[in-house]
Each structure stands twice: as C-alpha cells, then as structure tokens.
Amino acid sequence: MEIPNKKINIDDIKVIQAPLAGVSDVVFRGLIRKYNSKCLMTTEMISSEMLCNNPNPRIIKFEDFEYPLAFQLVGHKVDKMVKAAKILAPFASMIDINCGCPVKKVVVSGDGSAMMKTPMLACEILSAIKEATGLPVSAKFRLGWTCDEQNYVEFGKALEKAGASFVTLHARTRSQMYQGQADWSKIKNLVDELNIPVFANGDIKSVQDAKKCIEISGCKGVSIGRGIMGDFSLPYRIEKYIENNEIIDEPSLAQKIEMLKEHLRLEVINMGEVNGIKFMRKFYNYYISSVRNASKYRSILVTLEKEKEIIEVLDEILSLHSQNA
Ligand SMILES: Cc1cc2nc3c(=O)[nH]c(=O)nc-3n(C[C@H](O)[C@H](O)[C@H](O)COP(=O)(O)O)c2cc1C
C-alpha cells in the first residue's frame, strides 16, 4: 500500500530532524508533528551490514505521520549499502548516507566520518544508491577528520557531482567529536561552492541560533538534533522564522514540563514502564535545564522507577519554580 506523504519535495524542507541514535524514535517524531512541524524526519543510523544480514521488511515499520522520512544508512561497502537501500526504498522518502559519525567503533571499519578519507568511495556509494532506488540521496558529513584536514568543500563538491540532492554539514571535525562550538562560518564556504542546498548542523538550540547561523552561512535550512530534546516545538518555531521571519516565544517551564510528562507517558505506552522510564533518563537534563538546582533534580529523577513518582517530582519542581519566580 502506498504511504501517504512519502514523496519528498526538497524545496519545501526548511528544517531537518537530525538523526539521533537511541533518542529519535516514533514517539519523538510524533511529538514533533504534534507541534506542527513539516520538517524532514530522519531515522537513526541503520547499519547496512546489519540490515543485509536480517533483511526482513517486517522490522521496518513506520507511521504515516513520520513522513517525509529519510532513512540514514551507515557502511562503506558499495554492494551492502546498495542492497540495504533497496530493502528500505519502499518505505523511504529518501536515503541519507552517514559520513559524520565520529564514534570509534564506527570509524574503525571505515564507516561514518572515516568516509571523508575516501571521497571517491562515498561518491560511488551515493550514485549507486541513487541509481538502484531512484530516490533522492543526501549525505551528512563533518568539516574533516582533524582541524588540519578539513576537506569538507572538496567532499561536498564531489558528492554534488555524484548526484546528491542536498548535503548536511555538521560544522565540527571528527577529532572534535562533540567538543567546542560548531563553526557556522565554515558552512558559508560550502554554500558558496555548491549549487545544491546545504543544511547547517551543530549547536542550533533556539530560533535565535537558527537566525544567526542562517545569517552567517546563507544555508538553505537547518538540521537540529539536541535542540529538540526538551522542546518539540523548536522545529516548527524555526520553520516559522525561515518562512516569514516570525519569532514565536520559547515554551515556558510549565509547558516544557507538560511536554516531558506527555513524552514520558507515550514512551511508557510504547516500551512498557521499565524500559520507557530508563529510556527517558537521557532527556531530563534538556527539559529542566532552566531550573535552579537542575542537576539535583536530575539526579533524583534518574533513580525513580515509577511514572507516578516522576510526575510528583516534576510537579514539585514546577511549584517551587513558580514560588521563586
Ligand atoms: C545521542 C546522539 C545520537 C546521534 N546519532 C546520530 C546518527 O545516528 N547519525 C548521525 O548522522 N548523527 C548522529 N548524531 C549527530 C547529530 O545528528 C548531530 O549531528 C549532532 O548532535 C550536532 O547537532 P546538534 O547540536 O543539533 O545536536 C547523534 C548525536 C547524538 C547526541
């Protein structure tokens, strides 16, 4: 059966939900849509080796509201990447190639950001996937391997020539991992050299950040990851800014706590209480970062095992915050 909204019009995309392994699941994407964003969603990276070893399409199940949806593949073997892309193609609006993951166990085999050391191979994979699936293909990469080896402009130009529909640049090097500040001025160098759209990624955590990044880089749109953890309205608010310069206020603490309660409730339904509560522990910091003594509350929240107890602590945080405001 045809998936509604599967087909993507890249010109309409202003915001991309960046892939976040272990974070961005169906509940996460559903909440982004609840706050009205039309953003392009991206799955977390899917290993082409893993998918080729277990190619059962029944494990690939997505909801209509998640579309348009890019499936991100990680791997460095042309045949495996193409085979995996063909398995995903019936469910995918497009395929994204991971050329940015800095994690040791990924780069050690030549995957993720190690692909920036083999640009010809990255291009071969991209054009082979495009030809085999007929889908748009993009790539997400970093500035380069180290600060002395910043080949992002050459890499982007090669991918454009190979047929990329757009690229996303995380403005850090592999050796920076997630340290320091993303350097948005570098994104401008890529924008100036390419004819395909460039999406900026790294440290865009507010509408003001998006505004500044777009002003500095001239990028077509932004890809946001951690900024959504703790505020599902951010993609929509950035879209509104890009579309008509409208600045919508950030949610209040009370609204963020409501979001957190709903996120928790839906993950408990999705995963069951034990797993849902464990899963949610990585989010508390983001939701309550503006609260005085946030780290004290976070350390309490991560020990709790019942949804009801978590809600009691959240109510207490809100009531203390309101008294002090
Ligand atoms: C928990 C976590 C998981 C991530 N998983 C992926 C992934 O699967 N694929 C990918 O290309 N990048 C992944 N990234 C990198 C993000 O997509 C993004 O490039 C990075 O976090 C910088 O953007 P941000 O500052 O908006 O979060 C991950 C980052 C985090 C923090």
The ligand as an SDF file (V2000), in Angstrom:
LIG
                    3D

 31 33  0  0  0  0  0  0  0  0999 V2000
   22.6830   10.8250   21.0970 C   0  0  0  0  0  0  0  0  0  0  0  0
   23.1260   11.1880   19.7090 C   0  0  0  0  0  0  0  0  0  0  0  0
   22.9470   10.2910   18.6750 C   0  0  0  0  0  0  0  0  0  0  0  0
   23.3360   10.6180   17.3720 C   0  0  0  0  0  0  0  0  0  0  0  0
   23.1100    9.7290   16.3560 N   0  0  0  0  0  0  0  0  0  0  0  0
   23.4420   10.0650   15.0690 C   0  0  0  0  0  0  0  0  0  0  0  0
   23.1570    9.1860   13.9700 C   0  0  0  0  0  0  0  0  0  0  0  0
   22.5860    8.1040   14.1340 O   0  0  0  0  0  0  0  0  0  0  0  0
   23.5250    9.6160   12.7260 N   0  0  0  0  0  0  0  0  0  0  0  0
   24.1500   10.8280   12.5050 C   0  0  0  0  0  0  0  0  0  0  0  0
   24.4600   11.1730   11.3650 O   0  0  0  0  0  0  0  0  0  0  0  0
   24.4160   11.6650   13.5340 N   0  0  0  0  0  0  0  0  0  0  0  0
   24.0640   11.3180   14.7850 C   0  0  0  0  0  0  0  0  0  0  0  0
   24.2990   12.1940   15.8060 N   0  0  0  0  0  0  0  0  0  0  0  0
   24.8170   13.5420   15.4910 C   0  0  0  0  0  0  0  0  0  0  0  0
   23.6440   14.5260   15.3380 C   0  0  0  0  0  0  0  0  0  0  0  0
   22.8070   14.1710   14.2510 O   0  0  0  0  0  0  0  0  0  0  0  0
   24.1460   15.9660   15.1320 C   0  0  0  0  0  0  0  0  0  0  0  0
   24.9870   15.9820   14.0080 O   0  0  0  0  0  0  0  0  0  0  0  0
   24.9260   16.4890   16.3220 C   0  0  0  0  0  0  0  0  0  0  0  0
   24.2900   16.1860   17.5400 O   0  0  0  0  0  0  0  0  0  0  0  0
   25.1210   18.0190   16.2320 C   0  0  0  0  0  0  0  0  0  0  0  0
   23.8700   18.6630   16.0690 O   0  0  0  0  0  0  0  0  0  0  0  0
   23.0340   19.3080   17.3260 P   0  0  0  0  0  0  0  0  0  0  0  0
   23.9650   20.2640   18.0200 O   0  0  0  0  0  0  0  0  0  0  0  0
   21.8310   19.9530   16.6940 O   0  0  0  0  0  0  0  0  0  0  0  0
   22.6750   18.1480   18.2330 O   0  0  0  0  0  0  0  0  0  0  0  0
   23.9470   11.8700   17.1060 C   0  0  0  0  0  0  0  0  0  0  0  0
   24.1330   12.7710   18.1650 C   0  0  0  0  0  0  0  0  0  0  0  0
   23.7240   12.4560   19.4370 C   0  0  0  0  0  0  0  0  0  0  0  0
   23.9360   13.4630   20.5470 C   0  0  0  0  0  0  0  0  0  0  0  0
  1  2  1  0
  2  3  1  0
  2 30  2  0
  3  4  2  0
  4  5  1  0
  4 28  1  0
  5  6  2  0
  6  7  1  0
  6 13  1  0
  7  8  2  0
  7  9  1  0
  9 10  1  0
 10 11  2  0
 10 12  1  0
 12 13  2  0
 13 14  1  0
 14 15  1  0
 14 28  1  0
 15 16  1  0
 16 17  1  0
 16 18  1  0
 18 19  1  0
 18 20  1  0
 20 21  1  0
 20 22  1  0
 22 23  1  0
 23 24  1  0
 24 25  2  0
 24 26  1  0
 24 27  1  0
 28 29  2  0
 29 30  1  0
 30 31  1  0
M  END
$$$$
